[in-house]
């Protein structure tokens, strides 16, 4: 089986978030070779601090599949998940996590609390970092430069 990255679709979601004035983070959830859910940051639009791209995508995937667990699916996200999102990824039992840019300030996977390394973490996905990292970091850098 040949690996196919879906990070371009996550980057599309991140660009849409930026266009809406949200921090440009996008996510897609893939089952087999189909995108079953998309998410982008919506914290401002929804007045919801939990409406991170990953959470939005996880909620949409669970609704689409009619279940609370997402065993066997892949999550592509443009930025290293924060601790809240890492915990949600674990609770959803997502099989593989692919992310773009590292997040030294708020990351929860390789940075900060490293949620998946805690003994209380019941499920650890396979983790692949640095997928389209430059494109993801550039989106974030440009977004914040325009706001200053």
KETOR-853685 format. One record per residue (C-alpha): x, y, z; residue in one letter; chain; residue number from 0. Coordinates in Angstrom, 3 decimals, always signed. Example, Ala and Ser with C-alpha at 12.3 -4.5 7.8 and 13.67 -1.06 7.14 Angstrom:
BEGIN
lomar east +12.300; north -4.500; up +7.800; resn a; chain A; resi 0
lomar east +13.670; north -1.060; up +7.140; resn s; chain A; resi 1
***
This chain:
BEGIN
lomar east +0.000; north +0.000; up +0.000; resn x; chain A; resi 0
lomar east +1.346; north +3.434; up -0.948; resn x; chain A; resi 1
lomar east +1.221; north +6.268; up +1.573; resn x; chain A; resi 2
lomar east -0.886; north +9.239; up +0.535; resn x; chain A; resi 3
lomar east -0.804; north +12.425; up +2.579; resn x; chain A; resi 4
lomar east -3.987; north +14.400; up +3.159; resn x; chain A; resi 5
lomar east -2.133; north +17.397; up +4.574; resn x; chain A; resi 6
lomar east -3.091; north +19.526; up +1.548; resn x; chain A; resi 7
lomar east -6.740; north +19.161; up +2.583; resn x; chain A; resi 8
lomar east -5.850; north +20.156; up +6.152; resn x; chain A; resi 9
lomar east -3.967; north +23.183; up +4.792; resn x; chain A; resi 10
lomar east -7.099; north +24.177; up +2.827; resn x; chain A; resi 11
lomar east -9.030; north +24.134; up +6.092; resn x; chain A; resi 12
lomar east -6.319; north +26.213; up +7.771; resn x; chain A; resi 13
lomar east -6.498; north +28.815; up +4.986; resn x; chain A; resi 14
lomar east -10.284; north +28.963; up +5.367; resn x; chain A; resi 15
lomar east -9.839; north +29.518; up +9.111; resn x; chain A; resi 16
lomar east -7.438; north +32.400; up +8.443; resn x; chain A; resi 17
lomar east -9.868; north +33.949; up +5.953; resn x; chain A; resi 18
lomar east -12.502; north +33.886; up +8.711; resn x; chain A; resi 19
lomar east -10.155; north +35.588; up +11.179; resn x; chain A; resi 20
lomar east -9.414; north +32.406; up +13.119; resn x; chain A; resi 21
lomar east -5.927; north +31.112; up +13.925; resn x; chain A; resi 22
lomar east -5.083; north +29.105; up +10.778; resn x; chain A; resi 23
lomar east -5.187; north +25.506; up +11.900; resn x; chain A; resi 24
lomar east -6.960; north +22.874; up +9.849; resn x; chain A; resi 25
lomar east -7.642; north +19.175; up +10.229; resn x; chain A; resi 26
lomar east -9.102; north +16.284; up +8.280; resn x; chain A; resi 27
lomar east -9.995; north +12.775; up +9.356; resn x; chain A; resi 28
lomar east -9.458; north +9.982; up +6.866; resn x; chain A; resi 29
lomar east -10.869; north +6.465; up +6.829; resn x; chain A; resi 30
lomar east -9.310; north +4.247; up +4.203; resn x; chain A; resi 31
lomar east -8.799; north +6.628; up +1.315; resn x; chain A; resi 32
lomar east -11.736; north +8.955; up +2.040; resn x; chain A; resi 33
lomar east -11.924; north +12.170; up +4.027; resn x; chain A; resi 34
lomar east -14.854; north +11.624; up +6.380; resn x; chain A; resi 35
lomar east -14.584; north +14.860; up +8.345; resn x; chain A; resi 36
lomar east -13.016; north +18.287; up +8.159; resn x; chain A; resi 37
lomar east -12.336; north +20.851; up +10.835; resn x; chain A; resi 38
lomar east -10.784; north +24.251; up +11.255; resn x; chain A; resi 39
lomar east -10.368; north +26.506; up +14.225; resn x; chain A; resi 40
lomar east -13.765; north +28.011; up +15.093; resn x; chain A; resi 41
lomar east -13.202; north +29.350; up +18.594; resn x; chain A; resi 42
lomar east -14.255; north +32.892; up +17.694; resn x; chain A; resi 43
lomar east -17.054; north +31.943; up +15.306; resn x; chain A; resi 44
lomar east -18.593; north +29.542; up +17.827; resn x; chain A; resi 45
lomar east -17.647; north +31.445; up +21.005; resn x; chain A; resi 46
lomar east -16.232; north +28.123; up +22.147; resn x; chain A; resi 47
lomar east -12.693; north +27.731; up +23.500; resn x; chain A; resi 48
lomar east -12.827; north +24.002; up +22.711; resn x; chain A; resi 49
lomar east -13.561; north +24.530; up +18.994; resn x; chain A; resi 50
lomar east -10.024; north +23.724; up +17.876; resn x; chain A; resi 51
lomar east -9.644; north +22.191; up +14.405; resn x; chain A; resi 52
lomar east -9.022; north +18.714; up +15.814; resn x; chain A; resi 53
lomar east -12.066; north +18.795; up +18.103; resn x; chain A; resi 54
lomar east -14.302; north +20.105; up +15.306; resn x; chain A; resi 55
lomar east -13.085; north +17.304; up +13.005; resn x; chain A; resi 56
lomar east -13.439; north +14.620; up +15.706; resn x; chain A; resi 57
lomar east -17.013; north +15.712; up +16.459; resn x; chain A; resi 58
lomar east -17.887; north +15.653; up +12.747; resn x; chain A; resi 59
lomar east -16.311; north +12.205; up +12.244; resn x; chain A; resi 60
lomar east -18.128; north +10.737; up +15.244; resn x; chain A; resi 61
lomar east -21.417; north +12.160; up +13.956; resn x; chain A; resi 62
lomar east -20.764; north +10.840; up +10.432; resn x; chain A; resi 63
lomar east -19.957; north +7.347; up +11.702; resn x; chain A; resi 64
lomar east -22.547; north +7.347; up +14.493; resn x; chain A; resi 65
lomar east -20.059; north +6.301; up +17.159; resn x; chain A; resi 66
lomar east -17.840; north +7.800; up +19.834; resn x; chain A; resi 67
lomar east -14.670; north +5.922; up +18.889; resn x; chain A; resi 68
lomar east -12.679; north +6.438; up +15.734; resn x; chain A; resi 69
lomar east -10.540; north +3.305; up +15.698; resn x; chain A; resi 70
lomar east -8.660; north +2.852; up +12.469; resn x; chain A; resi 71
lomar east -8.885; north +6.442; up +11.241; resn x; chain A; resi 72
lomar east -6.119; north +8.939; up +10.549; resn x; chain A; resi 73
lomar east -6.049; north +12.562; up +11.667; resn x; chain A; resi 74
lomar east -4.080; north +15.151; up +9.700; resn x; chain A; resi 75
lomar east -3.639; north +18.526; up +11.390; resn x; chain A; resi 76
lomar east -1.454; north +21.455; up +10.410; resn x; chain A; resi 77
lomar east -0.171; north +22.190; up +13.927; resn x; chain A; resi 78
lomar east +0.961; north +19.982; up +16.781; resn x; chain A; resi 79
lomar east -2.126; north +19.333; up +18.918; resn x; chain A; resi 80
lomar east -2.435; north +21.112; up +22.261; resn x; chain A; resi 81
lomar east -2.914; north +19.034; up +25.433; resn x; chain A; resi 82
lomar east -6.731; north +19.264; up +25.203; resn x; chain A; resi 83
lomar east -6.729; north +18.019; up +21.617; resn x; chain A; resi 84
lomar east -4.159; north +15.307; up +22.341; resn x; chain A; resi 85
lomar east -6.430; north +13.995; up +25.105; resn x; chain A; resi 86
lomar east -9.411; north +14.037; up +22.724; resn x; chain A; resi 87
lomar east -7.367; north +12.162; up +20.104; resn x; chain A; resi 88
lomar east -6.552; north +9.522; up +22.709; resn x; chain A; resi 89
lomar east -10.150; north +9.286; up +23.937; resn x; chain A; resi 90
lomar east -11.404; north +8.932; up +20.349; resn x; chain A; resi 91
lomar east -8.894; north +6.095; up +19.792; resn x; chain A; resi 92
lomar east -7.565; north +7.627; up +16.563; resn x; chain A; resi 93
lomar east -5.057; north +5.238; up +15.007; resn x; chain A; resi 94
lomar east -2.581; north +7.628; up +13.397; resn x; chain A; resi 95
lomar east -1.799; north +11.316; up +13.951; resn x; chain A; resi 96
lomar east -0.004; north +13.279; up +11.237; resn x; chain A; resi 97
lomar east +0.847; north +16.879; up +12.036; resn x; chain A; resi 98
lomar east +2.710; north +19.715; up +10.392; resn x; chain A; resi 99
lomar east +4.379; north +22.423; up +12.430; resn x; chain A; resi 100
lomar east +5.663; north +21.888; up +15.957; resn x; chain A; resi 101
lomar east +4.145; north +24.143; up +18.626; resn x; chain A; resi 102
lomar east +6.763; north +24.986; up +21.257; resn x; chain A; resi 103
lomar east +4.364; north +27.383; up +23.011; resn x; chain A; resi 104
lomar east +1.196; north +25.278; up +23.301; resn x; chain A; resi 105
lomar east +1.930; north +21.803; up +21.951; resn x; chain A; resi 106
lomar east +0.971; north +18.728; up +23.900; resn x; chain A; resi 107
lomar east +2.509; north +15.910; up +21.871; resn x; chain A; resi 108
lomar east +6.266; north +16.461; up +21.469; resn x; chain A; resi 109
lomar east +6.331; north +19.724; up +23.430; resn x; chain A; resi 110
lomar east +5.007; north +20.663; up +26.850; resn x; chain A; resi 111
lomar east +3.176; north +17.945; up +28.782; resn x; chain A; resi 112
lomar east +3.590; north +15.231; up +26.112; resn x; chain A; resi 113
lomar east +0.129; north +13.821; up +26.807; resn x; chain A; resi 114
lomar east +0.701; north +10.499; up +25.065; resn x; chain A; resi 115
lomar east +3.663; north +9.728; up +27.354; resn x; chain A; resi 116
lomar east +1.563; north +9.926; up +30.540; resn x; chain A; resi 117
lomar east +0.630; north +6.650; up +32.230; resn x; chain A; resi 118
lomar east -2.977; north +7.926; up +32.434; resn x; chain A; resi 119
lomar east -3.167; north +8.014; up +28.631; resn x; chain A; resi 120
lomar east -5.206; north +4.973; up +27.631; resn x; chain A; resi 121
lomar east -4.510; north +5.054; up +23.897; resn x; chain A; resi 122
lomar east -1.483; north +6.301; up +21.980; resn x; chain A; resi 123
lomar east -1.798; north +6.816; up +18.232; resn x; chain A; resi 124
lomar east +1.059; north +6.306; up +15.821; resn x; chain A; resi 125
lomar east +2.566; north +9.783; up +15.456; resn x; chain A; resi 126
lomar east +4.148; north +11.310; up +12.357; resn x; chain A; resi 127
lomar east +5.327; north +14.893; up +12.639; resn x; chain A; resi 128
lomar east +6.746; north +17.435; up +10.232; resn x; chain A; resi 129
lomar east +4.307; north +16.689; up +7.381; resn x; chain A; resi 130
lomar east +4.190; north +19.954; up +5.351; resn x; chain A; resi 131
lomar east +5.714; north +21.669; up +8.379; resn x; chain A; resi 132
lomar east +7.041; north +24.659; up +6.425; resn x; chain A; resi 133
lomar east +3.716; north +25.399; up +4.739; resn x; chain A; resi 134
lomar east +1.893; north +25.067; up +8.071; resn x; chain A; resi 135
lomar east +4.373; north +27.296; up +9.917; resn x; chain A; resi 136
lomar east +4.307; north +29.889; up +7.125; resn x; chain A; resi 137
lomar east +0.508; north +30.167; up +7.374; resn x; chain A; resi 138
lomar east +0.721; north +30.794; up +11.097; resn x; chain A; resi 139
lomar east +3.644; north +33.212; up +10.840; resn x; chain A; resi 140
lomar east +1.926; north +35.247; up +8.090; resn x; chain A; resi 141
lomar east -1.374; north +35.321; up +10.001; resn x; chain A; resi 142
lomar east +0.208; north +36.681; up +13.180; resn x; chain A; resi 143
lomar east +2.455; north +39.117; up +11.270; resn x; chain A; resi 144
lomar east -0.654; north +40.679; up +9.673; resn x; chain A; resi 145
lomar east -2.291; north +41.057; up +13.083; resn x; chain A; resi 146
lomar east +0.615; north +42.991; up +14.573; resn x; chain A; resi 147
***
